[in-house]
């Protein structure tokens, strides 16, 4: 399950610095439908040159490992696939940070982020459910792991009325994920209870 304190470890510093982000991956799939525990958080972050020093300051505490500023700058300059990890030393909890860059799916999703209150003390920016599903389809296509199909099935069960099927279909076709989507739609999460 998601723990507001766990999310707050990584999100409150971004909010304090005024950096634009959205949460995706396992935490997003938990919120949209899959009640399972996760020890890491995936974040898509817009990191302009002017925000690098602030990010470094926000995570400068000895409680965190953050790559050096030079590495952050190198990753921020990548047009696509810029990435780094932040680790909370005391718990080994991790944030995988993917930079916005010029990825068209990132850009589409960033314009449709959803602001939700997590509890009385924190609100977060969450990636739209269609984006989370498409990324899970990509991970499934690469890894073949049924875990991604289970996550998608649970999101469709719990949040299906929120899913813009036309947009989802457009991205599935654009990214060549038709076979993965067929497998996801045919996956029955109830079968998990029958598996050893």
Backbone bond lengths (Angstrom), bond angles and torsions (degrees), N, CA, C in turn:
res aa  C-N    CA-C-N  psi(-1)  N-CA   C-N-CA  omega(-1)  CA-C   N-CA-C  phi
1 X - - - 1.453 - - 1.520 108.67 -
2 X 1.313 115.98 159.25 1.456 119.27 177.56 1.516 109.38 -83.99
3 X 1.295 115.56 140.91 1.449 123.25 178.75 1.520 107.03 -113.72
4 X 1.350 118.03 121.90 1.465 119.43 179.72 1.520 112.93 -54.09
5 X 1.352 117.53 -35.23 1.463 119.33 178.99 1.521 111.06 -65.47
6 X 1.345 116.21 -39.92 1.457 121.67 178.04 1.535 109.99 -61.47
7 X 1.316 116.93 -47.87 1.467 120.19 179.36 1.520 110.09 -66.22
8 X 1.328 116.37 -41.72 1.456 120.31 -179.46 1.516 113.55 -60.07
9 X 1.329 117.28 -32.88 1.467 120.92 177.78 1.524 111.47 -50.35
10 X 1.335 115.44 -41.73 1.462 120.21 -174.29 1.525 113.40 -101.88
11 X 1.335 116.88 -27.47 1.464 119.65 -174.03 1.522 112.94 -87.56
12 X 1.326 117.85 -39.36 1.466 119.00 -179.36 1.523 112.72 -56.85
13 X 1.353 119.89 -42.29 1.467 118.45 176.34 1.537 113.25 -61.77
14 X 1.328 117.41 -36.61 1.468 119.62 177.94 1.523 110.24 -66.53
15 X 1.328 116.14 -42.62 1.470 120.69 178.51 1.525 110.29 -61.95
16 X 1.337 116.38 -43.68 1.464 121.11 -179.47 1.524 111.24 -60.60
17 X 1.323 116.82 -37.75 1.467 121.40 -179.99 1.532 112.74 -81.80
18 X 1.330 117.12 -6.38 1.466 120.13 -178.92 1.513 113.24 70.33
19 X 1.335 117.35 26.72 1.463 121.11 179.50 1.525 109.81 -86.29
20 X 1.320 115.64 139.39 1.462 121.35 -178.89 1.528 109.54 -85.21
21 X 1.328 115.59 131.76 1.456 121.11 -175.80 1.526 108.81 -150.20
22 X 1.327 115.22 170.40 1.465 121.49 165.94 1.520 107.67 -148.45
23 X 1.326 114.94 142.45 1.462 121.86 178.39 1.526 108.21 -87.88
24 X 1.316 115.90 137.82 1.461 121.48 179.18 1.533 108.28 -138.68
25 X 1.320 117.42 -158.67 1.456 121.72 174.69 1.518 114.27 65.25
26 X 1.343 115.32 -145.74 1.458 121.35 -174.82 1.511 113.94 -61.57
27 X 1.342 117.77 -40.25 1.465 119.91 -179.98 1.523 109.88 -63.36
28 X 1.337 117.12 -44.07 1.470 120.12 178.86 1.526 110.57 -63.65
29 X 1.326 117.91 -40.74 1.468 118.80 -179.48 1.524 111.21 -68.37
30 X 1.337 118.19 -29.44 1.458 121.08 173.61 1.530 109.51 -64.71
31 X 1.321 116.28 -46.94 1.467 120.39 -177.88 1.526 110.75 -65.90
32 X 1.319 117.39 -40.03 1.465 120.76 -179.07 1.529 113.34 -80.75
33 X 1.361 117.49 -12.60 1.444 113.05 179.33 1.502 119.97 172.71
34 X 1.322 120.78 -23.57 1.458 120.77 -169.10 1.520 111.06 -108.55
35 X 1.328 118.28 103.29 1.466 120.43 -176.71 1.525 112.38 -77.52
36 X 1.320 116.33 78.83 1.462 120.05 178.47 1.522 108.93 -132.78
37 X 1.310 115.88 164.85 1.456 121.67 -179.35 1.520 109.57 -85.10
38 X 1.319 116.00 141.76 1.458 120.56 173.51 1.516 108.22 -138.27
39 X 1.323 116.14 143.83 1.470 120.83 -177.38 1.525 112.16 -107.17
40 X 1.305 116.97 6.39 1.460 118.00 176.64 1.525 109.32 -139.00
41 X 1.304 114.87 164.31 1.450 121.37 -179.09 1.523 107.68 -130.39
42 X 1.327 116.34 134.20 1.463 122.20 177.02 1.517 108.15 -102.32
43 X 1.326 115.38 130.33 1.455 121.81 -176.31 1.520 108.87 -130.43
44 X 1.341 116.72 132.24 1.456 120.93 168.08 1.529 105.55 -97.84
45 X 1.316 116.20 126.52 1.462 122.12 -171.57 1.520 110.84 -125.79
46 X 1.316 115.53 134.68 1.466 120.71 169.57 1.529 106.28 -89.54
47 X 1.319 116.62 115.29 1.465 120.41 -175.00 1.523 110.36 -125.06
48 X 1.339 116.32 87.78 1.458 118.61 175.37 1.524 110.31 -71.41
49 X 1.309 116.41 161.54 1.475 121.21 177.37 1.523 111.00 -50.09
50 X 1.332 115.79 -39.92 1.470 120.51 -177.07 1.534 112.90 -68.64
51 X 1.328 117.86 -14.34 1.460 120.52 -178.54 1.513 114.68 -98.15
52 X 1.337 117.50 -6.60 1.465 120.38 -173.12 1.524 111.62 -66.21
53 X 1.328 117.42 -47.19 1.469 120.48 -179.69 1.528 110.77 -61.86
54 X 1.340 116.81 -41.50 1.457 120.44 179.22 1.515 112.04 -62.91
55 X 1.343 116.10 -40.27 1.464 119.87 176.97 1.527 110.24 -61.90
56 X 1.337 115.44 -44.99 1.468 119.81 179.85 1.532 110.67 -61.12
57 X 1.323 117.00 -39.85 1.471 120.40 178.57 1.528 111.02 -67.39
58 X 1.335 116.20 -39.86 1.468 120.18 -177.24 1.521 112.03 -62.21
59 X 1.335 116.49 -31.27 1.465 120.58 -179.06 1.530 111.43 -113.93
60 X 1.340 116.50 29.96 1.464 120.42 -177.04 1.519 112.96 -81.54
61 X 1.322 116.91 -11.02 1.460 120.79 179.86 1.525 109.92 -57.21
62 X 1.340 116.98 147.48 1.475 118.51 175.23 1.524 112.65 -63.81
63 X 1.345 116.57 -9.17 1.467 120.05 177.85 1.523 112.50 -71.58
64 X 1.339 117.17 -16.53 1.465 121.02 -173.97 1.519 111.78 -120.60
65 X 1.333 114.26 146.11 1.464 120.26 164.03 1.514 107.05 -101.72
66 X 1.319 116.73 126.27 1.465 123.87 174.39 1.522 106.45 -133.44
67 X 1.328 118.49 137.28 1.464 118.57 178.29 1.531 111.28 -57.28
68 X 1.323 117.14 158.87 1.465 120.32 178.65 1.535 111.94 -60.12
69 X 1.327 115.55 156.77 1.469 121.52 -179.00 1.530 111.21 -55.47
70 X 1.331 117.43 -37.64 1.474 120.43 -179.54 1.530 110.47 -61.95
71 X 1.326 116.42 -39.81 1.472 120.78 178.47 1.524 110.23 -67.40
72 X 1.326 116.64 -42.96 1.474 119.96 177.28 1.525 110.39 -58.47
73 X 1.330 115.67 -41.84 1.465 120.31 -179.63 1.532 110.43 -63.95
74 X 1.317 117.13 -43.70 1.475 121.15 178.44 1.521 110.77 -60.20
75 X 1.336 116.26 -46.38 1.461 119.75 -179.11 1.529 111.23 -65.36
76 X 1.324 116.90 -38.02 1.466 120.70 -179.20 1.522 111.44 -66.82
77 X 1.330 117.60 -25.46 1.466 121.24 179.84 1.530 113.14 -79.85
78 X 1.328 117.31 -15.00 1.468 119.59 179.61 1.531 109.06 -67.65
79 X 1.337 117.59 132.53 1.469 118.15 177.86 1.531 112.29 -66.73
80 X 1.341 116.27 -31.70 1.473 121.57 177.55 1.521 109.17 -143.98
81 X 1.313 114.51 154.83 1.462 123.05 173.65 1.530 114.07 69.24
82 X 1.333 117.71 19.98 1.459 119.30 171.26 1.515 108.52 -64.79
83 X 1.335 116.75 136.33 1.466 119.88 -172.57 1.523 109.57 -158.84
84 X 1.316 116.17 144.69 1.458 121.58 168.78 1.529 108.20 -154.90
85 X 1.324 115.55 169.24 1.458 121.53 -177.27 1.521 109.76 -122.71
86 X 1.331 115.73 140.59 1.460 122.71 172.31 1.532 106.35 -114.10
87 X 1.324 116.72 132.78 1.462 120.86 -178.63 1.529 109.47 -122.32
88 X 1.328 115.43 132.47 1.459 120.73 172.88 1.521 106.62 -86.92
89 X 1.321 115.79 114.05 1.471 120.78 -171.03 1.533 113.26 -62.91
90 X 1.313 117.40 -37.63 1.457 120.61 -175.34 1.509 114.54 -68.88
91 X 1.336 116.98 -27.59 1.469 120.60 -175.73 1.523 113.30 -119.35
92 X 1.333 116.96 -12.84 1.475 123.17 -173.16 1.525 112.03 66.87
93 X 1.337 117.80 12.65 1.463 120.23 172.96 1.522 108.27 -67.47
94 X 1.333 115.68 148.97 1.455 120.27 -170.03 1.520 111.07 -134.09
95 X 1.328 115.31 143.39 1.462 121.63 169.91 1.517 107.60 -115.32
96 X 1.336 116.21 119.52 1.465 120.99 171.81 1.515 106.70 -91.86
97 X 1.327 115.62 118.11 1.462 121.67 -174.67 1.522 108.96 -107.48
98 X 1.335 115.17 121.23 1.463 122.73 178.54 1.520 107.02 -109.96
99 X 1.319 116.35 128.47 1.459 119.84 -174.18 1.525 111.26 -86.50
100 X 1.315 114.21 143.53 1.465 122.17 -173.07 1.521 112.15 -54.95
101 X 1.314 117.75 -50.06 1.461 121.76 179.63 1.515 112.19 50.32
102 X 1.330 116.11 -147.99 1.469 119.58 -179.44 1.532 112.30 -109.51
103 X 1.330 116.91 22.68 1.461 121.54 177.05 1.532 108.98 -64.91
104 X 1.338 118.63 120.58 1.465 119.87 -176.04 1.530 113.92 -65.01
105 X 1.329 118.27 -32.02 1.463 119.84 177.42 1.531 110.56 -69.35
106 X 1.340 116.46 -41.87 1.473 119.51 174.18 1.528 110.08 -56.08
107 X 1.332 115.64 -49.22 1.471 120.05 -176.29 1.523 111.00 -61.46
108 X 1.336 116.92 -43.85 1.465 120.88 179.27 1.522 110.13 -59.96
109 X 1.328 116.09 -47.28 1.465 120.41 -177.24 1.522 112.04 -68.47
110 X 1.326 116.67 -37.43 1.460 120.58 -177.95 1.524 110.94 -61.19
111 X 1.321 115.90 -35.84 1.464 120.19 177.95 1.518 113.34 -72.68
112 X 1.335 117.43 -8.52 1.466 122.11 -177.77 1.530 112.21 -124.00
113 X 1.326 115.96 22.50 1.473 119.51 177.95 1.525 110.13 -57.24
114 X 1.324 114.67 154.17 1.462 121.48 -178.94 1.530 108.05 -118.51
115 X 1.322 116.71 129.58 1.471 121.06 177.76 1.524 107.84 -93.98
116 X 1.341 116.58 121.01 1.463 119.26 -179.49 1.529 109.98 -130.32
117 X 1.336 116.60 143.67 1.465 118.57 172.77 1.518 108.78 -77.75
118 X 1.318 116.03 131.01 1.458 119.61 178.54 1.527 109.92 -90.06
119 X 1.297 115.30 -38.38 1.464 121.66 171.28 1.535 106.15 -157.54
120 X 1.318 117.65 -167.17 1.463 120.29 -175.48 1.525 112.64 -66.19
121 X 1.334 117.66 -19.63 1.460 119.51 -173.51 1.523 114.99 -103.95
122 X 1.324 118.32 -14.12 1.463 118.57 -174.72 1.525 111.88 -145.93
123 X 1.330 114.90 138.15 1.462 122.60 170.04 1.521 106.63 -116.41
124 X 1.314 116.40 148.64 1.465 120.91 -175.23 1.526 110.43 -130.28
125 X 1.328 114.99 158.43 1.462 121.69 171.89 1.522 107.76 -95.80
126 X 1.323 115.20 122.53 1.455 122.14 -177.03 1.526 109.16 -113.55
127 X 1.336 116.32 139.18 1.463 120.37 174.87 1.526 108.99 -63.08
128 X 1.342 117.94 149.16 1.465 119.00 176.93 1.528 110.53 -64.03
129 X 1.316 115.33 150.33 1.460 120.99 -174.61 1.534 111.47 -58.68
130 X 1.329 118.28 -34.65 1.472 120.47 -179.93 1.533 110.71 -61.75
131 X 1.325 116.32 -41.14 1.467 121.36 178.98 1.529 110.01 -62.49
132 X 1.334 116.17 -45.92 1.460 120.33 -178.71 1.529 109.73 -60.87
133 X 1.323 116.91 -42.06 1.468 120.93 178.84 1.528 110.68 -63.96
134 X 1.326 117.15 -46.15 1.474 120.14 -178.59 1.526 110.61 -61.95
135 X 1.328 117.81 -43.22 1.469 119.68 178.53 1.529 110.97 -64.40
136 X 1.322 116.75 -38.86 1.468 119.71 176.69 1.533 110.64 -63.79
137 X 1.333 117.32 -37.65 1.466 120.54 175.86 1.529 110.61 -62.39
138 X 1.334 116.55 -41.08 1.470 119.91 177.45 1.531 110.75 -62.31
139 X 1.336 116.28 -44.85 1.463 119.33 -179.58 1.530 110.55 -63.33
140 X 1.341 116.12 -39.55 1.463 119.20 177.69 1.529 110.71 -63.81
141 X 1.338 117.21 -43.68 1.462 120.69 -179.32 1.524 111.36 -61.08
142 X 1.335 116.99 -32.87 1.465 121.21 179.79 1.527 111.38 -79.98
143 X 1.336 116.28 -44.59 1.472 120.02 -170.01 1.523 114.61 -99.43
144 X 1.347 116.99 -26.55 1.458 120.37 -174.22 1.519 113.67 74.28
145 X 1.339 117.65 8.13 1.467 121.41 -177.19 1.525 111.54 -75.36
146 X 1.341 115.13 124.42 1.464 120.97 177.80 1.531 112.68 -63.33
147 X 1.329 117.30 -18.69 1.469 120.45 179.32 1.530 110.43 -55.87
148 X 1.333 116.52 -38.76 1.465 120.08 179.74 1.526 110.86 -68.46
149 X 1.336 116.19 -38.28 1.470 119.20 177.02 1.526 110.29 -65.20
150 X 1.326 116.85 -39.01 1.464 120.45 177.97 1.525 110.20 -62.46
151 X 1.342 116.74 -44.85 1.470 120.51 178.71 1.528 110.64 -58.59
152 X 1.331 116.45 -45.28 1.467 120.56 -179.42 1.525 109.87 -63.73
153 X 1.335 116.91 -45.60 1.461 121.02 -179.90 1.528 111.13 -57.65
154 X 1.332 116.63 -44.54 1.466 120.73 179.92 1.527 111.35 -66.08
155 X 1.330 117.31 -39.55 1.467 119.70 178.19 1.524 110.93 -64.19
156 X 1.330 116.56 -40.93 1.463 119.71 178.58 1.521 111.06 -67.05
157 X 1.348 117.42 -36.89 1.472 121.03 178.18 1.524 111.36 -65.79
158 X 1.329 116.81 -45.88 1.464 121.42 -172.21 1.525 112.51 -86.79
159 X 1.322 116.98 -40.20 1.473 120.93 -173.10 1.521 112.85 -117.85
160 X 1.326 116.91 19.12 1.459 120.80 -174.25 1.508 114.98 -55.28
161 X 1.346 117.09 -33.80 1.472 119.31 -178.80 1.526 111.58 -70.83
162 X 1.324 117.64 -16.72 1.471 121.10 179.07 1.524 112.25 -86.90
163 X 1.324 116.54 -12.98 1.466 120.91 -173.51 1.525 110.47 -78.75
164 X 1.315 116.42 124.92 1.458 122.30 172.99 1.528 106.52 -82.85
165 X 1.323 115.90 96.97 1.471 120.83 -173.48 1.526 112.46 -62.96
166 X 1.330 117.18 -34.76 1.467 120.03 -179.82 1.531 110.27 -65.17
167 X 1.336 116.88 -43.94 1.467 119.96 178.86 1.531 110.45 -67.05
168 X 1.312 115.90 -41.32 1.459 119.78 178.74 1.526 110.68 -60.25
169 X 1.328 116.21 -46.39 1.466 120.77 179.34 1.531 110.99 -61.44
170 X 1.333 116.51 -39.17 1.471 120.49 179.81 1.529 111.18 -61.15
171 X 1.331 116.97 -44.11 1.463 119.78 179.99 1.519 112.10 -72.37
172 X 1.324 117.53 -35.68 1.461 120.78 176.45 1.527 109.83 -59.58
173 X 1.328 116.23 -46.29 1.469 120.21 179.86 1.524 111.21 -67.93
174 X 1.323 116.18 -43.93 1.466 120.49 -177.32 1.522 111.62 -61.39
175 X 1.341 117.03 -36.34 1.460 121.28 -175.95 1.532 112.98 -97.94
176 X 1.338 116.53 5.55 1.465 120.32 176.61 1.517 113.52 66.04
177 X 1.338 116.58 39.58 1.463 121.49 -176.70 1.527 112.88 -105.74
178 X 1.327 116.58 22.18 1.471 120.81 -175.26 1.528 112.62 -57.36
179 X 1.322 117.21 -45.28 1.465 119.99 -177.81 1.532 110.64 -65.73
180 X 1.332 116.56 -42.29 1.463 120.05 178.11 1.526 110.57 -62.78
181 X 1.338 116.91 -38.12 1.466 121.04 -179.77 1.530 110.56 -66.72
182 X 1.321 117.57 -40.11 1.468 121.08 176.73 1.525 109.52 -60.64
183 X 1.344 116.73 -43.87 1.466 120.21 178.75 1.529 111.59 -64.15
184 X 1.325 116.47 -38.89 1.470 120.43 -179.66 1.522 110.81 -66.74
185 X 1.321 117.04 -43.06 1.468 120.08 -179.48 1.527 111.30 -66.48
186 X 1.340 117.13 -28.76 1.455 120.89 -179.19 1.520 113.60 -89.86
187 X 1.333 116.45 -1.86 1.467 119.84 -177.13 1.520 109.61 -80.20
188 X 1.322 116.31 133.82 1.462 121.25 178.76 1.521 108.05 -113.28
189 X 1.339 116.12 107.93 1.468 119.52 -177.34 1.529 111.69 -63.80
190 X 1.330 117.96 -20.71 1.476 120.11 176.90 1.520 110.62 -62.93
191 X 1.343 117.18 -27.22 1.467 120.63 178.78 1.527 112.21 -60.91
192 X 1.339 117.24 -23.37 1.459 119.96 -179.11 1.510 112.04 -57.45
193 X 1.336 117.00 -31.99 1.445 120.73 -177.72 1.530 111.75 -72.74
194 X 1.339 116.98 -16.91 1.447 121.20 179.42 1.520 112.53 -94.16
195 X 1.349 116.09 -6.23 1.449 118.64 -175.68 1.516 110.54 -92.06
196 X 1.340 117.26 145.01 1.471 119.86 179.70 1.517 111.10 -68.03
